[in-house]
């Protein structure tokens, strides 16, 4: 595996430009973890209601991933990426009127628009990077690009902790006092408006990046040139002949459910069992994303010597053990176990994606879009965890435990093409 180049010299410029997108979408993905805590305050939401933040967000992925693939199949990757950035910019801009209206539903719509844009970006960027070079190094190449995603995730959490979380957590007595004074609504409004500035800055940056991509020449990777003479752009039904792909979609569904659910309620788990403040818990969330970043880079390096599927299987079993600790021993021991799960989950998304689309040929864009659609797992499992968390936050960790168990099975048993010679 060491003999295969990750990227050829002539592809370095587009590789860098597209890899930057992994950083960009990491920011709003993990700002959601802060928004959940903030909206629980500013809109007085239950844990289940706050979980709808992720439902609205990941529903955008589910509904737009396939249209994104069809647009890119009709035109090219560049068209999809520029479209995604423009939708991303529009959605973040909508946070301003949503805050002025002080309507939770308006924020959910804005998050949905952001996710529609990210569906284009993730469908396009993951597929583009995986086919931009030697197929034998696709897992390493995608893990390298995806390593910049947790940098964006850390940036998102730090931005949210510094600029959105005020650190003001009112007790029941203080709430009653403010209500009696007639100042409680002013407090809630001020908390709501704290989200505006970060999202306006993100809106401007993503719009500028869309213009940069628009005026940059992109080379056509293998899946846009193979079969050009016959206009072979793949057929949807052919995807279901590939067991490793079909089960890869399911594995991604479970993975995103585990990741989003864990990070969405990380602050709540920390506060429930350690009594930490929301600011301190926010910094710990940034720390666990740092562990995720380290894991992503180490995994990309380890794949020079170990089969990606076997490495992912080992990491999945490690997380099964850690989540078990978090369930059985809630408190600081359980918290540090949850903290460490980010390190071991780090390689899962890109590795599942690369293994799932391997050998799909002209079906790569369609296949990639279906794997991105599996991100709907974040919308499904987060409210489920919220419901269980109403009883016990530790008990809610059963959800990611089941998810990691399935990923381990996929890694060891189902991730390899049954008939690679026909792929």
N, C-alpha and C positions, 0 to 999 in steps of 0.2 A: 504493500500500500504506500510506502514511502516514495516509490518511484513515480507516482502520479501527481502532476502539478495541480494545485488548488485552482489557480487562475492563470491564463496565458497573458503575456505582456500586452497584447493588443486589446484585451478586454478590461484592463485595470481601471480606466476612467469610468465606464458605465458601471462597473462593479462597485466603485466607491460611491457614485451618485445614488445607486439603488440601495446599497447597504445603509446609507444615511437614513433611508425611510424606515428601517427597522428601529432606529433611535427615535424617530418622530412619533411612530404609533405607540411606542412604549410609554410615552408621557400621558396621553389621555387614558390609556388602559389602567394605569395605576393611580392616576388622579381620582378615578372612580372609588378607590378604596378610601380616600380622604372624603370624597363627596358623601359617601354613605354615612360616615360619622357626622359630617357637617349638616346634612339634611335631616338626620335624626334630631338635631337640635333646632335648626331654623324652621323646619316644618312639623316638628313634634311627631315624628314617625315611629312606628313599631319596627322591630328588627325585620319582620317579614316585609313590611312596606318599603323599608330602605333597600331590601334585596331586589326590589323592582328596578332600581337603578341599573343593575347588571342585566336584568331581563330586557329592558328597553334597549340597552346598548348592544347586547349580543343578538337580539332579534334583527338588528340592522345587518349584521354579518350574515345571518341565515338567509334573509330575503334577497340580499344584493350579490352574494358571492357567485351564483350561477349567471345572472345577467352580466356581471363583470367578466366572467369567462367567455361568454358569448360575444361580448363587444371586443374583447382582445382576440378572440378567434377570427372575428370578422375583419378587424383592423390589425393591431399589433399590441405588444406589451406597453409601449410608450403611451399610446392612447389611453389605456386603462390606468396607468400610473398618474398621468396628468389629471384625468377625471377624478380619481380618488383624492388627490391633493386639493382640488377645488371644492369637492364636497366636504372634506375635512375642515377646510378653512371656513366654509359657510356654516357648518354646524357649531364650531367654536364661537363664531361671531354671534350666533343666536343666543348665547348665554347672556348677552347684554340686555336685549328686550325681555328675556325670561326673568332676569333679576328685577327689572323695573316692574314687570307684571306681578312678581312674587308668586308665581304659580308653579307648583311642583310638576304638574302635567306638561307645562311648556318646557321645563328642563329635560323631562324625559324625551320629548320630541327632539330637542337639540342634540341630546346624546344619541338618539336614533340616527339623525343625519350624520353625525360624526362617524358612527359605526358603519354607515353606508359607504362613506369615503374610505374607511379602513378596510372594508371588504374588498374594494378594488385594489388597494395597496398590498394587502397580504396575499390575495390571490395572485396578483401579478408579480410581486417581488419574490415571494417564495419560489414560484415556478421558474421565473427568469433566472434567479441565482442557481437553482438546481440544475438547469440545462445549459448554463453559460460556461461550458468547459467539459473536461473529461468526466463521463458518467461514473467512472470508478471512484472519483473523489467528490461526488455530489453531497454526501453526508457531511464530510469535513468542510466543504465550501459553504454549505448552508449553515452549519453550526458556527462558522467564523462570522458570517454576516449576522446571524441571530445573536451573537455575543454582544452586539451593540444595542440590542433591544433592552436588556436589563439596565444598561447605562441610562437609556431613556426612562425606564421604569423608576430607577433611583431618583433621577431628576424630577419626575412627576411627583413622587412622594415628598421629596424635599421642598419643592415648590408649594405643594399643598400644605405641608406642615408649617412652613414659614409664613405663607401669604393667605391661606384660607382658614386654617385652624387658629382661632383667637386665643385659645387657652382658658377662656371664660366658661366655666361649667357651673351653672347655677344649681343650688340645692332646691328641694321642694319649697322650703321656707322662703328662700330668696325669690323664687318664681312668684309665690303668692304675694310677697311684698311688692314686687314690681307691678304685678297686676293691680294691686290696690292703689299704687301710685299712678297707674295709667302709662307706665313706661315700658311694659313688657313687649308690646307690638313694635316699639322703636328698636328694642334689643334684637328681636327676631329679624327685622328688616336689615339692620346693620350686619347681622350674621349672614344673611342671604347675599348682600352686595359684595361680600368679601371674595366671591368666586369670579367677579367680573374681570379684573385686571389680568390675572394669569391667562385666562382664555382669550382675551383680546390680543395679547402678545403672540400666543400660539397661532391665532388666526392670521396675523400678518406674516409670520415666518413661513407658514405652510403655503400661503399664496405666492410669496416670492420664490419658494422652491419649485412650485408648479411652473412658473415662468422659466426658471433655469432648465428644467427638464424639457420644456416645450421647444426650446431653441438648441438643444443638445442632440447630436446625431447618435443613434443607438444602433449597434450591430444586431443583425438577426441571428438568434441562437438556433441550435439544431432543429428544435421542433417547429420553427417558422420557415425552415428551408427544406427539411426532409419532405419528400413527396410533393414538392412545389409543382412539378410537371403534371401531376394528376390531381392537384388541388385537394390532396388528402388532408383534411383538418380533423379527422377523428369522428367516431360515432359513439354516442352516449351509451348505447346498449353494450358495446364492447367492453366497457369498464367492468361490468359484472362478471366477466370471465376470469378476472384476476382476484383470487381469494385474498392475497396480501393487501390489495387495495381496499376491498370492501371492509375487511376487518381493521384496516388502518384508519378508515373513516370513523369506525366505532371507537377505536383506541384514542383517536384525537378528541372525540366527544367526551370520553371519560377523563382524559388528561386536562382539558380546559375546565371541565367542571371542578376537578380537584384543585387546580391552580387558582382559579377565580374565587372559589368558595373559601379556600384557606386564606388568601390575602384580603378578601373582603371583610372577614371577621377576625383578622389577626389582632387589630386594635381592641376589639371587644373581648376576645379571649384574654388578652394581656390585662385589661382593666378588671375583668371579672375575677381573675385568679391571683393577681399580684397587687391590685389597688393602685396601679400606676396612673399618672395623669395622661390625658389624651395627647399632649405634646410629647411626653416621654415614649408613649406607645407608638407615636408616629415616627420617632427616630429609630425605634427598634424595627419598625416595618421597613424603613430605609436600609437598616442593617441586614435584614434577611434577604432583601433584594441584592445587597452586595454579595452575600453568599451565593445567590443565584448567578450573578455575574462571574464570580470566580469559578463556579462549577461549569459554566458554559465554555470558558476558555480552556479549562483543564480537560473537559470532555473532548473538545476539538483536537487537542494534542494527543490524548490517549487513544483516539481513533486511528492514529498512525500504527498502533501496535495491536489493538483489540478490535474485534468485529463490532460495529455500532450496535447491532441488535443485542449481542451478549452484554455489552456495557450497559445498555438501557435496562435490560432485565435485572442486572445486579443492582442498579440504582433504584429500580421499582421496589425490589424486595427490601432495600434499606428503608425506603419510605413507609412501607407497610409496618415495619418494626417501630419506626419513630412515631407514626400516628397512633399506634397502639399505646405507646408510652403517654402520649398527650391525652388519650381517653382515660387511661387507668390512673395516671398520676397528675391530675390538673394542679397547677401551681407553677413555681419556677422551673421544676424539672420538665413538666409538660410544655411550658412555654419554649424552653430551649430546644426541645424535641421538634416542635412546630417550626421554630426558627431554622433548624437544620434541614427540614424537608425541602426548602428552596434550593439548597445546593444540589440535592439529588434529583429534583424535578427539572433542573436546568437544561439538560440535553433532550428532553422528551419531545417538545413540539417540533423542532427542526428534524429530529431523527425519525419520528413517526411520519412526518411529511415526506422526507426524502425516500424512506423505505416504501411508502405507499405509492408514490408516483414513479418509482423506478421501473423502467421497461414499458411505460405506457405509450411512448412515441408520440404520434400526433394527438393522442388523447390526454397529453400532459396538462393542458390548460383546463379542460373539463374535469379531469381527475383532481387537479389542484384546487379547483373551485369547490368541489364536494368535500375535500378535506378541510377547507376553510369554513364551509357551512357547518361543519361539526363543532365549530366554536359555540354553537347554540347550547352546548353543554354548560357553558357559563350562565346562561339564562335559566336553564332547568335546575341545576343543582344548587345555585346560590339561594333562591327562595326556599328550597327544601331544607337547606342548612339553617336558614332563618327560622323556619317553623320549629325545627328540632331544638334550636338554640333558645326558644322560648321556655323550654323545659330545662335544658343544660347545654351550655356552650361546648363542654367537653364531649358530650354525647353526640353532638352534631358532627364531630370529626369522624364518625363512622362513614360518612359519605365519601371523603377522600380516600379512606382506607380501602373501600370496595373498588374505587377507581384505580388505585395503584396495583391492586391485585390483578385486575383485568389487563393492565398494561404489561405486567410481568408475563402473563400468559401469551400475549401477542408477541412480545419480544422473543421468547424462547421457542414458541410453537408455530406462529402463523405469519411471521414478517417476511419470509422469503418467497419469491415467485415459485409457483409449482412447476411452471414450464418456461424457464427463462429463455430458452432458445426460440420460443415463439413470441416473446415480448417485443 
